[in-house]
Amino acid sequence: MTEHQSDTRAVAEAESVQLTSELIRIDTTNTGDPATVVGERAAAEYVAEKLAEVGFDTTYVESGAKGRGNVFARLEGADPSRGALLVHGHLDAVPADPSEWSVHPLSGAVQDDYVWGRGAVDMKDMVAMTLATARRFKRDGVVPPRDIIFAFLADEEAAGDYGSQWLVRNRPELFEGATEAISEVGGFSITVKDDVRAYMIETAEKGIAWLKLRVRGRAGHGSMVHEDNAVTKLTQAVARLGTHKFPLVLTESVREFLAAMSEITGMEFDEDDLDGAVGKLGAVARMVGATIRDTANPTMLTAGYKANVIPSVAEAVVDCRILPGREAAFERELDEILGPDVEREWVARLPAVETTFDGALVDAMTDSIVAEDPGARTVPYMLSGGTDAKAFDSLGIRCFGFAPLRLPADLDFAALFHGVDERVPVDALKFGTRVMDRFLRSC
């Protein structure tokens, strides 16, 4: 590495920390309610300015509503005949209650070797690493092997209706030529034994199905005997669904993950007690455990308007996450659990996605990580949540989660997503920026 390259690498690493902090300080709270959403415009304009500073031509698009800003830039590669790589990240973040935090969630504080604030890991960290790398490439005149489309998007935290989903429906030309993509919730490390780290690359994610349940009954006075109470019938149905254990189903992505972890650690993942075996994986057990079966978690209840009035309608919302290929079977089980008296309405429904863990792009991910962390292993896994990959999969783009971070062994990374005191290690940001640079030069 030349002295100039060393200097520009150090600049990019420092920028990734600064950019993460500054992005966190821009409030992009997404409540899911258009009346209270802050909007991503300020963050999108900030990103566009940082790209324009180094010579990028940018495209700003508001997706379906005022303030729902998205920014695009394209870096031409050496081989125009190859499909482009889409590098995408979302600018919005979920709400946070400052009274619960050690620091203000919009402070972007850099202290105790972490950058703190809402969005630190979900996912203003990757946005910052991507932005720092793009700026370095433009300043240094780096020409990647193929075109790279940088996309900074709105509304991922509310299923992308004003972000990726809208853009795919209304502005598909912005993704022209893209054949593969990388984004969040992959490439982070877990320490499995003796300082050996496995880096989890997302190759699949469960389908999202937000379900509203509605039960009707007879309204009446709360003081009287009442055998047709909508609240009672609804809560019984919700309890049945919330405590139901869906059958064990191992998809190819999960089987590959378990096989790789068995090889690395020597652990056995016996299907007769798979829940117990997965529980030994430590902090990622909650995430991995949710990928061996469908889940249905009640999240909201609504009924009534006065203490002494029995309402005629009661409603609940359930967050359902469905494994690839399980949609029809899941609906049949819903019918059996809920019965005929519970009305169902899909509030949002996005499909599961899955790809294979092979090919030149996977090799480039592995090589870029190993170059910075010799002895590391990369393993495929399924995300229990969902990302904007669901929109881009519909365009035939092969999607991966690859936001590289080398994490401390004792950090409960999974708990930071949407959690209190969300934060990202400064060293992890610098590591990720180095890996991202290597990866985009070789992809």
VEXDREN-2710 file (C-alpha; in Angstrom, 1 decimal):
% VEXDREN-2710
k/r/px/py/pz
1/MET/0.0/0.0/0.0
2/THR/1.4/3.4/-1.0
3/GLU/1.6/6.3/1.4
4/HIS/-1.3/8.0/-0.5
5/GLN/-3.5/4.9/-0.3
6/SER/-2.8/4.7/3.4
7/ASP/-3.7/8.3/3.9
8/THR/-7.0/8.1/1.9
9/ARG/-7.9/4.9/3.7
10/ALA/-7.5/6.6/7.1
11/VAL/-9.6/9.5/5.8
12/ALA/-12.4/7.1/4.8
13/GLU/-12.3/5.3/8.1
14/ALA/-12.6/8.6/10.1
15/GLU/-15.4/9.8/7.7
16/SER/-17.4/6.6/8.4
17/VAL/-17.5/7.5/12.1
18/GLN/-18.3/11.1/11.5
19/LEU/-20.9/10.4/8.9
20/THR/-22.6/7.8/11.2
21/SER/-22.8/10.4/14.0
22/GLU/-24.1/13.2/11.7
23/LEU/-26.7/10.9/10.1
24/ILE/-28.0/9.9/13.6
25/ARG/-28.4/13.5/14.5
26/ILE/-30.8/14.0/11.5
27/ASP/-34.2/12.9/12.8
28/THR/-35.7/10.4/10.4
29/THR/-38.2/8.8/12.8
30/ASN/-40.6/6.5/10.9
31/THR/-43.7/5.8/13.0
32/GLY/-45.5/4.1/10.1
33/ASP/-48.3/6.7/10.5
34/PRO/-48.1/9.4/7.7
35/ALA/-49.4/12.0/10.1
36/THR/-46.4/11.6/12.5
37/VAL/-43.6/10.4/10.2
38/VAL/-40.8/13.0/10.2
39/GLY/-39.6/12.0/6.7
40/GLU/-36.2/11.4/5.2
41/ARG/-35.7/14.5/3.1
42/ALA/-33.1/16.2/5.3
43/ALA/-31.0/13.0/5.4
44/ALA/-31.4/12.4/1.7
45/GLU/-30.2/16.0/1.0
46/TYR/-27.3/15.5/3.3
47/VAL/-26.2/12.3/1.5
48/ALA/-26.7/14.0/-1.9
49/GLU/-24.5/16.9/-0.8
50/LYS/-21.7/14.6/0.4
51/LEU/-21.8/12.7/-2.9
52/ALA/-21.9/15.9/-5.0
53/GLU/-18.9/17.3/-3.0
54/VAL/-16.6/14.7/-4.7
55/GLY/-18.2/14.9/-8.1
56/PHE/-21.1/12.4/-8.2
57/ASP/-24.2/13.2/-10.2
58/THR/-27.1/12.4/-8.0
59/THR/-30.8/11.8/-8.5
60/TYR/-33.3/12.9/-5.8
61/VAL/-36.7/11.2/-5.8
62/GLU/-39.6/11.7/-3.4
63/SER/-41.5/8.5/-3.4
64/GLY/-45.3/8.9/-3.2
65/ALA/-45.4/11.6/-0.5
66/LYS/-43.7/14.9/0.4
67/GLY/-40.5/14.5/2.3
68/ARG/-40.0/10.8/1.6
69/GLY/-36.6/11.4/0.0
70/ASN/-34.4/8.9/-1.8
71/VAL/-31.0/9.5/-3.4
72/PHE/-29.3/7.6/-6.2
73/ALA/-25.8/7.8/-7.7
74/ARG/-24.0/5.5/-10.2
75/LEU/-20.3/4.8/-10.4
76/GLU/-19.3/3.5/-13.8
77/GLY/-17.2/0.3/-13.8
78/ALA/-14.6/-1.1/-16.1
79/ASP/-16.8/-3.7/-17.8
80/PRO/-20.2/-2.2/-18.9
81/SER/-21.3/-5.7/-20.2
82/ARG/-21.5/-7.0/-16.6
83/GLY/-24.6/-6.6/-14.5
84/ALA/-24.4/-3.7/-12.0
85/LEU/-24.2/-4.1/-8.3
86/LEU/-26.8/-2.3/-6.2
87/VAL/-25.6/-1.1/-2.8
88/HIS/-28.7/0.1/-0.9
89/GLY/-29.4/1.4/2.6
90/HIS/-32.4/3.0/4.2
91/LEU/-32.3/6.4/5.9
92/ASP/-35.3/6.0/8.2
93/ALA/-35.2/4.7/11.8
94/VAL/-37.8/3.5/14.3
95/PRO/-38.9/5.7/17.2
96/ALA/-37.0/6.0/20.4
97/ASP/-38.0/7.2/23.9
98/PRO/-35.2/9.4/25.2
99/SER/-36.2/8.7/28.9
100/GLU/-35.1/5.1/28.4
101/TRP/-31.6/5.8/27.0
102/SER/-28.2/6.5/28.6
103/VAL/-27.6/9.2/25.9
104/HIS/-30.1/11.0/23.8
105/PRO/-31.1/8.8/20.8
106/LEU/-30.6/11.6/18.4
107/SER/-27.2/12.8/19.8
108/GLY/-24.9/10.7/17.7
109/ALA/-22.6/10.8/20.6
110/VAL/-19.1/9.3/20.1
111/GLN/-18.1/8.0/23.5
112/ASP/-16.7/4.9/25.2
113/ASP/-15.5/3.7/21.8
114/TYR/-19.0/3.6/20.3
115/VAL/-21.3/5.8/18.2
116/TRP/-24.6/6.0/20.0
117/GLY/-28.1/6.7/18.8
118/ARG/-31.1/5.5/17.0
119/GLY/-30.1/4.0/13.6
120/ALA/-26.5/3.3/14.7
121/VAL/-26.9/-0.3/13.6
122/ASP/-30.2/-0.1/11.7
123/MET/-28.8/1.2/9.5
124/LYS/-27.0/4.5/9.4
125/ASP/-23.8/2.7/10.0
126/MET/-23.8/1.0/6.6
127/VAL/-25.1/4.1/4.9
128/ALA/-22.0/5.9/6.4
129/MET/-19.6/3.2/5.4
130/THR/-21.0/3.1/1.9
131/LEU/-20.9/6.9/1.6
132/ALA/-17.3/7.1/2.9
133/THR/-16.2/4.4/0.4
134/ALA/-18.0/6.0/-2.5
135/ARG/-16.3/9.4/-1.6
136/ARG/-12.9/7.7/-1.5
137/PHE/-13.4/6.0/-4.8
138/LYS/-14.4/9.3/-6.5
139/ARG/-11.6/11.3/-5.0
140/ASP/-9.0/8.6/-5.9
141/GLY/-10.4/7.9/-9.4
142/VAL/-11.1/4.2/-8.5
143/VAL/-12.9/2.4/-11.3
144/PRO/-14.7/-0.7/-9.9
145/PRO/-14.9/-3.9/-12.0
146/ARG/-18.6/-3.1/-12.9
147/ASP/-21.1/-0.4/-12.4
148/ILE/-22.2/0.3/-8.8
149/ILE/-25.6/1.8/-8.1
150/PHE/-25.7/3.6/-4.7
151/ALA/-29.2/3.9/-3.4
152/PHE/-30.2/5.6/-0.1
153/LEU/-33.9/5.0/0.5
154/ALA/-36.9/6.0/2.6
155/ASP/-39.5/4.0/4.5
156/GLU/-37.9/0.6/5.0
157/GLU/-39.1/0.5/8.6
158/ALA/-42.7/0.5/7.4
159/ALA/-42.4/-2.1/4.6
160/GLY/-41.2/0.4/1.9
161/ASP/-44.6/1.7/0.6
162/TYR/-43.0/5.1/0.3
163/GLY/-39.5/3.7/-0.5
164/SER/-38.3/0.6/-2.2
165/GLN/-41.7/-0.8/-3.1
166/TRP/-42.8/2.5/-4.6
167/LEU/-39.6/2.9/-6.5
168/VAL/-39.7/-0.5/-8.0
169/ARG/-43.3/0.1/-9.2
170/ASN/-42.8/3.6/-10.4
171/ARG/-39.1/4.2/-11.2
172/PRO/-37.6/0.8/-12.1
173/GLU/-35.2/2.5/-14.5
174/LEU/-33.2/3.7/-11.5
175/PHE/-32.1/0.0/-11.0
176/GLU/-31.5/-0.7/-14.7
177/GLY/-28.9/-3.4/-15.2
178/ALA/-28.6/-4.4/-11.6
179/THR/-28.2/-8.2/-11.1
180/GLU/-27.0/-8.4/-7.5
181/ALA/-27.4/-6.3/-4.4
182/ILE/-26.0/-5.9/-0.9
183/SER/-27.5/-4.2/2.1
184/GLU/-28.1/-4.5/5.9
185/VAL/-28.1/-7.3/8.5
186/GLY/-25.2/-9.4/7.3
187/GLY/-21.5/-9.5/7.4
188/PHE/-21.3/-9.0/11.2
189/SER/-19.2/-11.3/13.3
190/ILE/-20.0/-13.7/16.1
191/THR/-17.2/-15.1/18.2
192/VAL/-17.7/-18.9/18.2
193/LYS/-14.6/-20.2/20.0
194/ASP/-11.0/-19.3/20.9
195/ASP/-11.2/-15.9/19.2
196/VAL/-12.5/-17.5/16.0
197/ARG/-15.1/-15.4/14.3
198/ALA/-17.9/-16.4/11.9
199/TYR/-19.3/-13.6/9.7
200/MET/-23.0/-14.2/9.0
201/ILE/-24.0/-13.3/5.4
202/GLU/-27.7/-13.0/4.9
203/THR/-28.9/-15.1/1.9
204/ALA/-32.6/-15.4/2.9
205/GLU/-35.3/-13.7/4.9
206/LYS/-38.7/-14.7/6.1
207/GLY/-41.9/-13.3/4.6
208/ILE/-43.7/-10.5/6.4
209/ALA/-47.4/-10.7/7.0
210/TRP/-48.9/-8.1/9.3
211/LEU/-52.4/-9.4/10.1
212/LYS/-55.4/-7.6/11.6
213/LEU/-57.9/-9.7/13.4
214/ARG/-61.4/-8.5/14.0
215/VAL/-64.2/-10.1/16.1
216/ARG/-67.7/-8.8/16.3
217/GLY/-70.1/-9.3/19.2
218/ARG/-73.2/-7.7/20.8
219/ALA/-72.7/-4.3/22.5
220/GLY/-74.1/-4.0/26.0
221/HIS/-73.8/-2.7/29.6
222/GLY/-70.7/-3.9/31.4
223/SER/-72.7/-4.7/34.6
224/MET/-74.8/-7.4/33.0
225/VAL/-74.3/-11.1/32.1
226/HIS/-73.0/-11.1/28.5
227/GLU/-72.3/-14.2/26.5
228/ASP/-71.4/-12.5/23.2
229/ASN/-68.4/-10.3/24.2
230/ALA/-66.2/-9.4/21.3
231/VAL/-63.2/-8.6/23.7
232/THR/-63.4/-12.1/25.3
233/LYS/-63.6/-13.9/22.0
234/LEU/-60.8/-11.9/20.5
235/THR/-58.4/-12.3/23.4
236/GLN/-59.1/-16.1/23.4
237/ALA/-58.2/-16.3/19.7
238/VAL/-55.1/-14.1/20.1
239/ALA/-53.9/-16.3/23.1
240/ARG/-54.3/-19.4/21.0
241/LEU/-52.4/-17.9/18.1
242/GLY/-49.7/-16.3/20.3
243/THR/-48.9/-19.5/22.1
244/HIS/-49.1/-21.8/19.1
245/LYS/-45.8/-23.5/18.1
246/PHE/-45.6/-23.9/14.4
247/PRO/-43.9/-27.0/13.0
248/LEU/-40.1/-27.2/12.6
249/VAL/-39.1/-26.6/9.0
250/LEU/-35.4/-26.4/7.9
251/THR/-34.9/-24.5/4.7
252/GLU/-31.7/-24.8/2.7
253/SER/-30.2/-21.6/4.1
254/VAL/-30.8/-22.7/7.7
255/ARG/-29.4/-26.2/7.0
256/GLU/-26.2/-24.6/5.5
257/PHE/-25.9/-22.3/8.5
258/LEU/-26.2/-25.1/11.0
259/ALA/-23.8/-27.4/9.1
260/ALA/-21.2/-24.6/9.0
261/MET/-21.6/-23.8/12.7
262/SER/-21.3/-27.5/13.5
263/GLU/-18.1/-27.7/11.5
264/ILE/-16.6/-24.7/13.2
265/THR/-17.7/-25.4/16.8
266/GLY/-18.2/-29.1/16.9
267/MET/-21.7/-28.6/18.2
268/GLU/-24.4/-31.0/17.2
269/PHE/-27.8/-29.6/16.0
270/ASP/-30.1/-32.6/16.6
271/GLU/-33.5/-32.0/15.1
272/ASP/-35.1/-33.8/18.1
273/ASP/-34.0/-30.8/20.3
274/LEU/-33.2/-28.1/17.8
275/ASP/-34.5/-25.3/19.9
276/GLY/-32.2/-26.3/22.8
277/ALA/-29.2/-26.7/20.5
278/VAL/-29.8/-23.3/18.8
279/GLY/-30.2/-21.8/22.3
280/LYS/-26.5/-22.5/22.8
281/LEU/-25.5/-20.1/20.1
282/GLY/-25.6/-17.2/22.5
283/ALA/-26.7/-13.7/21.5
284/VAL/-27.8/-14.7/17.9
285/ALA/-30.0/-17.6/19.2
286/ARG/-33.1/-15.3/19.2
287/MET/-32.6/-14.4/15.6
288/VAL/-31.6/-17.9/14.4
289/GLY/-34.3/-19.6/16.5
290/ALA/-37.0/-17.6/14.7
291/THR/-35.8/-19.1/11.4
292/ILE/-36.6/-22.7/12.1
293/ARG/-40.4/-22.2/12.1
294/ASP/-43.0/-19.7/11.3
295/THR/-43.9/-17.2/14.0
296/ALA/-47.0/-15.1/14.9
297/ASN/-46.6/-12.6/17.6
298/PRO/-49.6/-10.4/18.8
299/THR/-48.4/-6.8/19.0
300/MET/-51.5/-4.5/19.3
301/LEU/-55.0/-4.7/20.8
302/THR/-57.9/-2.3/20.3
303/ALA/-61.4/-2.3/21.8
304/GLY/-63.9/-0.3/23.6
305/TYR/-64.3/3.4/24.5
306/LYS/-65.7/3.3/28.1
307/ALA/-65.2/1.2/31.2
308/ASN/-68.9/0.2/31.5
309/VAL/-69.7/-0.4/27.8
310/ILE/-69.1/-3.8/26.2
311/PRO/-68.0/-2.9/22.6
312/SER/-69.4/-4.6/19.5
313/VAL/-66.0/-4.8/17.8
314/ALA/-62.5/-5.8/19.1
315/GLU/-59.3/-5.8/17.0
316/ALA/-55.8/-7.1/17.2
317/VAL/-52.7/-6.9/15.1
318/VAL/-50.3/-9.9/14.7
319/ASP/-46.8/-9.8/13.3
320/CYS/-46.5/-13.0/11.3
321/ARG/-43.2/-14.1/9.8
322/ILE/-43.4/-16.9/7.3
323/LEU/-40.6/-19.2/6.0
324/PRO/-40.0/-19.6/2.2
325/GLY/-42.6/-22.0/0.7
326/ARG/-44.8/-22.1/3.8
327/GLU/-47.4/-19.5/2.8
328/ALA/-50.3/-21.9/2.0
329/ALA/-49.6/-24.2/5.0
330/PHE/-49.4/-21.2/7.3
331/GLU/-52.8/-20.0/6.2
332/ARG/-54.3/-23.4/6.8
333/GLU/-53.0/-23.4/10.3
334/LEU/-54.4/-19.9/10.9
335/ASP/-57.8/-21.2/9.9
336/GLU/-57.5/-24.0/12.4
337/ILE/-56.3/-21.8/15.2
338/LEU/-58.6/-18.9/14.8
339/GLY/-61.8/-20.5/13.8
340/PRO/-64.6/-19.1/11.6
341/ASP/-65.7/-16.2/13.8
342/VAL/-62.4/-14.2/13.6
343/GLU/-62.2/-11.9/10.5
344/ARG/-58.7/-11.6/8.9
345/GLU/-57.3/-8.7/7.0
346/TRP/-53.7/-8.5/5.7
347/VAL/-52.3/-5.1/6.6
348/ALA/-49.0/-5.7/4.8
349/ARG/-47.7/-8.8/3.1
350/LEU/-44.3/-9.2/1.5
351/PRO/-42.8/-12.5/0.3
352/ALA/-39.9/-14.4/1.7
353/VAL/-36.7/-14.3/-0.3
354/GLU/-33.8/-16.8/-0.6
355/THR/-30.7/-17.2/-2.7
356/THR/-27.8/-19.6/-2.7
357/PHE/-24.5/-19.1/-1.0
358/ASP/-22.2/-19.4/-3.9
359/GLY/-20.7/-17.5/-6.9
360/ALA/-18.1/-14.8/-7.5
361/LEU/-19.9/-12.2/-5.3
362/VAL/-19.9/-14.5/-2.3
363/ASP/-16.2/-15.2/-2.9
364/ALA/-15.5/-11.5/-3.0
365/MET/-17.3/-11.0/0.3
366/THR/-15.3/-13.9/1.9
367/ASP/-12.0/-12.7/0.5
368/SER/-12.5/-9.1/1.7
369/ILE/-13.3/-10.2/5.2
370/VAL/-10.5/-12.7/5.5
371/ALA/-8.0/-10.1/4.2
372/GLU/-8.9/-8.0/7.3
373/ASP/-9.5/-10.8/9.7
374/PRO/-7.4/-13.8/8.9
375/GLY/-8.9/-17.1/10.0
376/ALA/-12.5/-15.7/9.8
377/ARG/-15.2/-17.9/8.3
378/THR/-18.3/-16.7/6.4
379/VAL/-21.5/-18.5/6.8
380/PRO/-25.0/-18.1/5.2
381/TYR/-28.0/-17.4/7.4
382/MET/-31.7/-16.5/7.2
383/LEU/-32.9/-13.2/8.6
384/SER/-36.0/-13.5/10.8
385/GLY/-37.0/-9.9/9.9
386/GLY/-37.3/-8.2/6.5
387/THR/-35.4/-5.6/4.4
388/ASP/-35.8/-3.7/1.1
389/ALA/-34.4/-6.9/-0.5
390/LYS/-38.1/-8.0/-0.8
391/ALA/-38.7/-5.2/-3.4
392/PHE/-35.5/-5.8/-5.4
393/ASP/-36.0/-9.6/-5.5
394/SER/-39.1/-8.8/-7.6
395/LEU/-36.8/-7.3/-10.2
396/GLY/-34.8/-10.5/-10.4
397/ILE/-31.9/-9.0/-8.4
398/ARG/-30.0/-11.5/-6.3
399/CYS/-29.9/-10.0/-2.8
400/PHE/-27.5/-10.4/0.1
401/GLY/-27.1/-8.9/3.6
402/PHE/-23.5/-7.6/3.8
403/ALA/-22.8/-4.7/6.1
404/PRO/-19.4/-5.9/7.5
405/LEU/-18.7/-5.3/11.2
406/ARG/-16.1/-7.0/13.4
407/LEU/-17.8/-7.0/16.8
408/PRO/-16.7/-7.5/20.4
409/ALA/-17.3/-11.1/21.6
410/ASP/-19.5/-9.9/24.5
411/LEU/-21.7/-7.5/22.5
412/ASP/-25.4/-8.6/22.2
413/PHE/-25.7/-7.2/18.7
414/ALA/-29.1/-8.6/17.9
415/ALA/-30.6/-6.8/20.9
416/LEU/-29.5/-3.4/19.6
417/PHE/-31.8/-3.5/16.6
418/HIS/-34.8/-1.3/17.6
419/GLY/-33.4/-1.5/21.2
420/VAL/-32.5/0.9/23.9
421/ASP/-29.0/2.3/23.8
422/GLU/-28.5/1.3/20.2
423/ARG/-24.8/1.8/19.3
424/VAL/-22.0/0.6/17.0
425/PRO/-18.3/0.2/17.9
426/VAL/-16.0/2.8/16.4
427/ASP/-13.5/0.0/15.5
428/ALA/-16.2/-2.0/13.8
429/LEU/-17.1/1.0/11.6
430/LYS/-13.5/1.4/10.6
431/PHE/-13.1/-2.4/9.9
432/GLY/-16.3/-2.4/7.9
433/THR/-15.1/0.6/5.8
434/ARG/-11.9/-1.3/5.0
435/VAL/-13.8/-4.4/4.0
436/MET/-16.3/-2.5/2.0
437/ASP/-13.5/-0.8/0.1
438/ARG/-11.8/-4.2/-0.7
439/PHE/-15.1/-5.7/-1.7
440/LEU/-16.3/-3.0/-4.1
441/ARG/-12.8/-3.0/-5.8
442/SER/-13.1/-6.7/-6.5
443/CYS/-16.8/-7.4/-6.9
END
